[in-house]
Amino acid sequence: MTERIPTYQLHAFAHPADAAPEVYFPDYAAAKPQIPLNLPYRGDYYKISLCLGGRAELKANLATYAVTSACLVLATPDVIKEWVAVSADYETLSVFFTKDFITANNAATGRLHFLVSPATYVFQLSAAEAENMALSFRFLQQKYQTPHAQRSNILKNILNSLLYEVGTIHDQQAALCPTLHNRRQALAVAFQELVRAHCTTARSVRFYADQLCISPKYLGELVKEATGRTAGEWIAAAVVLEAKALLQNPALTVSQVAESLQFSDQFSFSRFFKNTAGLSPTAYRQVG
């Protein structure tokens, strides 16, 4: 089994008439796609959202974010996302776009760092920034909804302008946070990236310390300092996140889930899962 957590394609969110859009601006007044976004998932697209009101709680790569009015939300491809809670009055302006769009239409991607490695997936804008960003979103929305022979090219140019606007705000906020440039913080971020890449095959702190060419003790200290959680807790949380996604597939037995995550047997997996998640794999399926 190669796909442990579902990866949704952009067309799963778009209207059927736009079977394979490069850019998609959703109409939240219309019927919403029946996709369980409250469960862990990945996407093959980029998404930028501006919260206009209400409140939501988002998990992105194991970090939890509160999304409130004037927050900008970045969703990059392959990041594990989970909308834990969304208030009834939650309102956003959002735009989706594909990897191909960035590759084909934005030669300056290398200068837009937030598209590759965001410093954070949610950040708060000032009132003036949020107002200007809303104007840019609504201009894009207007052109998206207006038929035109050159509609595709118009949208690409407006979206490129929006990306530069977001990139400038993102880089300004990152510059105000000196810890982002601290070596210990950089190592903590690198550790989290390694965990996301290798958690299904490597569960020892030493493995990750060796990858970063530091001692397990030093890794544990800097991860705890930077995130408030131990390295072992990060690894366990990542494994359990993958396990929960697998357990949502009723066609898989607990034994097959254990094998997919490379546990020696079902018993060791069940014990690990219960110690970390607080209930057994079987109980998790029953309450889920």
FIKOLBA-213358 format. One record per residue (C-alpha): residue number from 0; residue in one letter; x, y, z. Coordinates in steps of 0.001 Angstrom, whole numbers, plus 500000, padded with zeros to 6 digits. Layout:
REM residues N
+------+-------+--------+--------+--------+
: tilo : marfi :      X :      Y :      Z :
+------+-------+--------+--------+--------+
:  NUM :     A :      X :      Y :      Z :
...
+------+-------+--------+--------+--------+
END
This chain:
REM residues 288
+------+-------+--------+--------+--------+
: tilo : marfi :      X :      Y :      Z :
+------+-------+--------+--------+--------+
:    0 :     M : 500000 : 500000 : 500000 :
:    1 :     T : 501617 : 503271 : 498905 :
:    2 :     E : 498933 : 505855 : 499734 :
:    3 :     R : 498559 : 506022 : 503507 :
:    4 :     I : 496665 : 509303 : 503730 :
:    5 :     P : 494237 : 510366 : 500978 :
:    6 :     T : 495534 : 512940 : 498493 :
:    7 :     Y : 492775 : 515045 : 496957 :
:    8 :     Q : 493121 : 516465 : 493469 :
:    9 :     L : 492095 : 520043 : 492769 :
:   10 :     H : 489193 : 518949 : 490568 :
:   11 :     A : 487635 : 517271 : 493637 :
:   12 :     F : 486822 : 520771 : 494903 :
:   13 :     A : 486034 : 522421 : 491579 :
:   14 :     H : 482735 : 522508 : 489735 :
:   15 :     P : 482255 : 519541 : 487335 :
:   16 :     A : 482435 : 521956 : 484405 :
:   17 :     D : 486030 : 522719 : 485389 :
:   18 :     A : 487288 : 519153 : 485325 :
:   19 :     A : 490980 : 520059 : 485402 :
:   20 :     P : 491417 : 523738 : 486284 :
:   21 :     E : 494794 : 525378 : 486814 :
:   22 :     V : 493195 : 528100 : 488916 :
:   23 :     Y : 490003 : 527722 : 490914 :
:   24 :     F : 488115 : 530315 : 492945 :
:   25 :     P : 485388 : 528533 : 494953 :
:   26 :     D : 481868 : 529809 : 495370 :
:   27 :     Y : 481140 : 528955 : 498993 :
:   28 :     A : 477461 : 529818 : 498529 :
:   29 :     A : 477106 : 526812 : 496231 :
:   30 :     A : 476906 : 523186 : 497325 :
:   31 :     K : 480138 : 522056 : 498938 :
:   32 :     P : 481959 : 518859 : 497905 :
:   33 :     Q : 481441 : 515952 : 500276 :
:   34 :     I : 485069 : 515587 : 501331 :
:   35 :     P : 485938 : 514739 : 504975 :
:   36 :     L : 488344 : 517618 : 505613 :
:   37 :     N : 488071 : 516981 : 509363 :
:   38 :     L : 490238 : 513896 : 508817 :
:   39 :     P : 493945 : 513938 : 507849 :
:   40 :     Y : 494497 : 514476 : 504110 :
:   41 :     R : 496944 : 515820 : 501574 :
:   42 :     G : 496312 : 517848 : 498425 :
:   43 :     D : 498093 : 518085 : 495092 :
:   44 :     Y : 497428 : 521835 : 494928 :
:   45 :     Y : 498293 : 525146 : 496527 :
:   46 :     K : 495626 : 527151 : 498327 :
:   47 :     I : 495658 : 530638 : 499815 :
:   48 :     S : 492759 : 531759 : 502010 :
:   49 :     L : 491918 : 535000 : 503778 :
:   50 :     C : 489628 : 534605 : 506776 :
:   51 :     L : 486921 : 537271 : 506795 :
:   52 :     G : 485198 : 536149 : 509990 :
:   53 :     G : 484431 : 533271 : 512304 :
:   54 :     R : 486974 : 530830 : 513679 :
:   55 :     A : 488567 : 527527 : 512682 :
:   56 :     E : 491218 : 525213 : 514063 :
:   57 :     L : 493653 : 523789 : 511535 :
:   58 :     K : 496311 : 521134 : 511953 :
:   59 :     A : 499106 : 521310 : 509390 :
:   60 :     N : 501971 : 518844 : 509705 :
:   61 :     L : 501118 : 518182 : 513360 :
:   62 :     A : 501111 : 521874 : 514358 :
:   63 :     T : 497789 : 523377 : 515456 :
:   64 :     Y : 496728 : 526840 : 514301 :
:   65 :     A : 493798 : 529057 : 515290 :
:   66 :     V : 492350 : 530795 : 512229 :
:   67 :     T : 490436 : 533998 : 512954 :
:   68 :     S : 489496 : 537180 : 511108 :
:   69 :     A : 492365 : 538703 : 509050 :
:   70 :     C : 494387 : 535473 : 509146 :
:   71 :     L : 496013 : 534293 : 505938 :
:   72 :     V : 496172 : 530507 : 505490 :
:   73 :     L : 498656 : 528757 : 503208 :
:   74 :     A : 498130 : 525175 : 502056 :
:   75 :     T : 501021 : 523718 : 500076 :
:   76 :     P : 501070 : 520365 : 498266 :
:   77 :     D : 501715 : 517197 : 500262 :
:   78 :     V : 501357 : 518842 : 503686 :
:   79 :     I : 499098 : 516793 : 505978 :
:   80 :     K : 496091 : 518954 : 506853 :
:   81 :     E : 493100 : 518468 : 509128 :
:   82 :     W : 490348 : 520994 : 509861 :
:   83 :     V : 489642 : 520059 : 513467 :
:   84 :     A : 486834 : 522579 : 513988 :
:   85 :     V : 485091 : 525223 : 511884 :
:   86 :     S : 482523 : 527660 : 513288 :
:   87 :     A : 479186 : 528114 : 511541 :
:   88 :     D : 480047 : 531729 : 510703 :
:   89 :     Y : 483500 : 530939 : 509297 :
:   90 :     E : 483948 : 532881 : 506051 :
:   91 :     T : 486924 : 533052 : 503703 :
:   92 :     L : 488095 : 534166 : 500299 :
:   93 :     S : 490190 : 531393 : 498762 :
:   94 :     V : 492048 : 530554 : 495593 :
:   95 :     F : 493359 : 527141 : 494544 :
:   96 :     F : 496059 : 526622 : 491927 :
:   97 :     T : 498097 : 523692 : 490673 :
:   98 :     K : 501782 : 522817 : 490760 :
:   99 :     D : 501757 : 522997 : 486966 :
:  100 :     F : 500501 : 526557 : 487115 :
:  101 :     I : 503488 : 527575 : 489220 :
:  102 :     T : 505949 : 525674 : 487040 :
:  103 :     A : 504600 : 527000 : 483745 :
:  104 :     N : 503657 : 530547 : 484681 :
:  105 :     N : 505912 : 531747 : 487463 :
:  106 :     A : 509594 : 531737 : 486674 :
:  107 :     A : 510202 : 533671 : 489889 :
:  108 :     T : 508990 : 530866 : 492171 :
:  109 :     G : 512420 : 530692 : 493753 :
:  110 :     R : 511898 : 534183 : 495140 :
:  111 :     L : 508509 : 533277 : 496608 :
:  112 :     H : 509796 : 531205 : 499511 :
:  113 :     F : 506395 : 530610 : 501068 :
:  114 :     L : 505488 : 528400 : 498097 :
:  115 :     V : 508330 : 526022 : 498889 :
:  116 :     S : 508810 : 526121 : 502643 :
:  117 :     P : 506428 : 528369 : 504587 :
:  118 :     A : 507702 : 529657 : 507907 :
:  119 :     T : 504133 : 529132 : 509139 :
:  120 :     Y : 500890 : 527981 : 507557 :
:  121 :     V : 498764 : 530649 : 509257 :
:  122 :     F : 499746 : 534231 : 509970 :
:  123 :     Q : 497902 : 537280 : 511193 :
:  124 :     L : 497610 : 540342 : 508974 :
:  125 :     S : 497193 : 543915 : 510107 :
:  126 :     A : 493844 : 545557 : 509405 :
:  127 :     A : 495325 : 547465 : 506458 :
:  128 :     E : 497016 : 544364 : 505029 :
:  129 :     A : 493808 : 542331 : 505358 :
:  130 :     E : 491788 : 545059 : 503629 :
:  131 :     N : 494239 : 545280 : 500720 :
:  132 :     M : 494416 : 541490 : 500448 :
:  133 :     A : 490613 : 541250 : 500367 :
:  134 :     L : 490542 : 543751 : 497485 :
:  135 :     S : 493045 : 541611 : 495559 :
:  136 :     F : 491025 : 538446 : 496203 :
:  137 :     R : 487773 : 540086 : 495103 :
:  138 :     F : 489372 : 541439 : 491945 :
:  139 :     L : 490553 : 537914 : 491125 :
:  140 :     Q : 487068 : 536586 : 491962 :
:  141 :     Q : 485432 : 539117 : 489617 :
:  142 :     K : 487685 : 538153 : 486702 :
:  143 :     Y : 487244 : 534458 : 487494 :
:  144 :     Q : 483479 : 534813 : 487150 :
:  145 :     T : 483619 : 536955 : 483977 :
:  146 :     P : 483690 : 535100 : 480609 :
:  147 :     H : 486451 : 536357 : 478317 :
:  148 :     A : 488435 : 534979 : 475389 :
:  149 :     Q : 491641 : 535616 : 477362 :
:  150 :     R : 490196 : 534659 : 480758 :
:  151 :     S : 492901 : 532098 : 481495 :
:  152 :     N : 495753 : 534534 : 480835 :
:  153 :     I : 494022 : 537290 : 482783 :
:  154 :     L : 493638 : 535001 : 485810 :
:  155 :     K : 497264 : 533903 : 485653 :
:  156 :     N : 498521 : 537472 : 485675 :
:  157 :     I : 496279 : 538540 : 488541 :
:  158 :     L : 497220 : 535458 : 490548 :
:  159 :     N : 500924 : 536134 : 490001 :
:  160 :     S : 500404 : 539637 : 491414 :
:  161 :     L : 498582 : 538169 : 494417 :
:  162 :     L : 501444 : 535725 : 495007 :
:  163 :     Y : 503977 : 538550 : 495116 :
:  164 :     E : 501756 : 540433 : 497556 :
:  165 :     V : 501480 : 537387 : 499839 :
:  166 :     G : 505195 : 536637 : 499487 :
:  167 :     T : 506160 : 540148 : 500557 :
:  168 :     I : 503982 : 539995 : 503690 :
:  169 :     H : 505231 : 536499 : 504502 :
:  170 :     D : 508896 : 537513 : 504214 :
:  171 :     Q : 508356 : 540661 : 506278 :
:  172 :     Q : 506779 : 538661 : 509097 :
:  173 :     A : 509517 : 536032 : 508938 :
:  174 :     A : 512164 : 538758 : 509213 :
:  175 :     L : 510534 : 540043 : 512409 :
:  176 :     C : 511008 : 536641 : 514057 :
:  177 :     P : 514729 : 536159 : 514729 :
:  178 :     T : 514256 : 532578 : 515930 :
:  179 :     L : 513535 : 531574 : 512352 :
:  180 :     H : 517179 : 532317 : 511583 :
:  181 :     N : 518539 : 530626 : 514689 :
:  182 :     R : 520513 : 527426 : 514043 :
:  183 :     R : 518696 : 525532 : 516778 :
:  184 :     Q : 515339 : 526547 : 515323 :
:  185 :     A : 516524 : 525596 : 511840 :
:  186 :     L : 517544 : 522154 : 513124 :
:  187 :     A : 514146 : 521736 : 514805 :
:  188 :     V : 512403 : 522535 : 511521 :
:  189 :     A : 514700 : 520131 : 509651 :
:  190 :     F : 513895 : 517449 : 512235 :
:  191 :     Q : 510155 : 517901 : 511670 :
:  192 :     E : 510627 : 517605 : 507913 :
:  193 :     L : 512615 : 514398 : 508379 :
:  194 :     V : 509924 : 512986 : 510661 :
:  195 :     R : 507275 : 513611 : 508032 :
:  196 :     A : 509415 : 511853 : 505424 :
:  197 :     H : 510590 : 508845 : 507464 :
:  198 :     C : 508138 : 508273 : 510337 :
:  199 :     T : 506721 : 505120 : 508768 :
:  200 :     T : 510125 : 503455 : 508682 :
:  201 :     A : 512165 : 505101 : 511475 :
:  202 :     R : 510944 : 505711 : 515024 :
:  203 :     S : 514166 : 506215 : 516982 :
:  204 :     V : 515475 : 509649 : 517980 :
:  205 :     R : 518978 : 508448 : 517127 :
:  206 :     F : 518051 : 507924 : 513476 :
:  207 :     Y : 517021 : 511567 : 513121 :
:  208 :     A : 519992 : 512804 : 515132 :
:  209 :     D : 522311 : 510891 : 512817 :
:  210 :     Q : 520595 : 512426 : 509784 :
:  211 :     L : 521282 : 515890 : 511207 :
:  212 :     C : 524820 : 514982 : 512365 :
:  213 :     I : 524116 : 515850 : 516011 :
:  214 :     S : 523736 : 513816 : 519188 :
:  215 :     P : 520322 : 512475 : 520288 :
:  216 :     K : 520635 : 514471 : 523522 :
:  217 :     Y : 521252 : 517736 : 521680 :
:  218 :     L : 518390 : 516992 : 519272 :
:  219 :     G : 516056 : 516357 : 522184 :
:  220 :     E : 517045 : 519627 : 523869 :
:  221 :     L : 516605 : 521836 : 520813 :
:  222 :     V : 513305 : 520242 : 519733 :
:  223 :     K : 511878 : 520649 : 523245 :
:  224 :     E : 513085 : 524255 : 523372 :
:  225 :     A : 511701 : 525146 : 519944 :
:  226 :     T : 508364 : 523304 : 520054 :
:  227 :     G : 507539 : 522458 : 523658 :
:  228 :     R : 507366 : 518764 : 522752 :
:  229 :     T : 510035 : 516092 : 522903 :
:  230 :     A : 511523 : 514544 : 519777 :
:  231 :     G : 509955 : 511234 : 520733 :
:  232 :     E : 506524 : 512850 : 521028 :
:  233 :     W : 506865 : 514350 : 517536 :
:  234 :     I : 507821 : 510965 : 516078 :
:  235 :     A : 505002 : 509146 : 517874 :
:  236 :     A : 502439 : 511764 : 516815 :
:  237 :     A : 503492 : 511464 : 513168 :
:  238 :     V : 503239 : 507661 : 513240 :
:  239 :     V : 499818 : 507777 : 514909 :
:  240 :     L : 498610 : 510309 : 512337 :
:  241 :     E : 499532 : 507885 : 509541 :
:  242 :     A : 498018 : 504994 : 511502 :
:  243 :     K : 494702 : 506797 : 512014 :
:  244 :     A : 494425 : 507448 : 508300 :
:  245 :     L : 495075 : 503784 : 507565 :
:  246 :     L : 492587 : 502625 : 510168 :
:  247 :     Q : 489882 : 504663 : 508451 :
:  248 :     N : 490065 : 502169 : 505582 :
:  249 :     P : 487776 : 499288 : 506644 :
:  250 :     A : 489336 : 497012 : 504019 :
:  251 :     L : 492568 : 496904 : 506042 :
:  252 :     T : 492961 : 494707 : 509090 :
:  253 :     V : 494856 : 496006 : 512114 :
:  254 :     S : 497567 : 493503 : 511250 :
:  255 :     Q : 497897 : 494966 : 507744 :
:  256 :     V : 498097 : 498482 : 509178 :
:  257 :     A : 500869 : 497330 : 511514 :
:  258 :     E : 502721 : 495765 : 508595 :
:  259 :     S : 502347 : 498901 : 506465 :
:  260 :     L : 503930 : 500958 : 509234 :
:  261 :     Q : 506683 : 498354 : 509617 :
:  262 :     F : 505919 : 497212 : 513151 :
:  263 :     S : 507194 : 493745 : 513979 :
:  264 :     D : 503696 : 492477 : 514741 :
:  265 :     Q : 500138 : 493559 : 515504 :
:  266 :     F : 500687 : 493422 : 519269 :
:  267 :     S : 503592 : 495891 : 519251 :
:  268 :     F : 501651 : 498242 : 516985 :
:  269 :     S : 498529 : 498082 : 519165 :
:  270 :     R : 500564 : 498769 : 522295 :
:  271 :     F : 502319 : 501730 : 520630 :
:  272 :     F : 499027 : 503135 : 519336 :
:  273 :     K : 497260 : 502835 : 522698 :
:  274 :     N : 500166 : 504406 : 524608 :
:  275 :     T : 500185 : 507362 : 522215 :
:  276 :     A : 496524 : 507815 : 521235 :
:  277 :     G : 494942 : 506656 : 524489 :
:  278 :     L : 492891 : 503824 : 522999 :
:  279 :     S : 493500 : 500674 : 520994 :
:  280 :     P : 493331 : 500585 : 517173 :
:  281 :     T : 490125 : 498578 : 517382 :
:  282 :     A : 488555 : 501030 : 519818 :
:  283 :     Y : 489639 : 503932 : 517608 :
:  284 :     R : 487779 : 502369 : 514683 :
:  285 :     Q : 484664 : 501856 : 516787 :
:  286 :     V : 484484 : 505455 : 518007 :
:  287 :     G : 485473 : 506836 : 514583 :
+------+-------+--------+--------+--------+
END
